[in-house]
Amino acid sequence: MGSQSKPPVLMANEYQQWKTRMIQFLNHKNREFMTVIIEGPKTPMITVKGQPATDSSPEIPDREIPKPVQFFTEKQKEQLKLEEEALIYLTMAIPNDIYNRVDSQSTAKGIWDELARQFEGSEASIQAKQNLCINAYEGFHAKEGELILDTYNRYNIILNDLRRNNIAKSASEINYKFIKNLNPEWKNFAINL
């Protein structure tokens, strides 16, 4: 599951929960890790002067090249260290079977984005998940003979899925829906409250 020193391990069916826990873990370690992951590495560049054209050679324009590490400023060295640590924590949190699907990425941002693409999917699949959540919510009703606690727990799972997929419902709508869909023997108690 993870600890303060070890990141939570990603399980294939629990990406959303892992993502939340991983963000909390990384923020606990260093709040700048998520900035590095979201923005990606910033490679310092230096300008190499070109040469003007001469009779025997064409003009060589100025060009930008990556700055050698030995010439990094202290701040640039800190950024590089943050990127390396974030990459280490991410790779520690991914089991081999999942890592084999993202190991072509060489940066923390690359791995993070690839995991999101594979587990969250495209816009179309995100919309499909939202539609499934809405359908589950709209179709919710207590099952015959079901205990009220079981009905309540099942309803809360649906509500959690709605929130996880950024679908907002008002508290009054949520309460009304639950009461309206109780079994007949519980409706009388709910109406009297």
Order of alpha helices (4+ residues) and beta strands (2+ residues): alpha-alpha-beta-beta-alpha-alpha-alpha-alpha-alpha-alpha-alpha
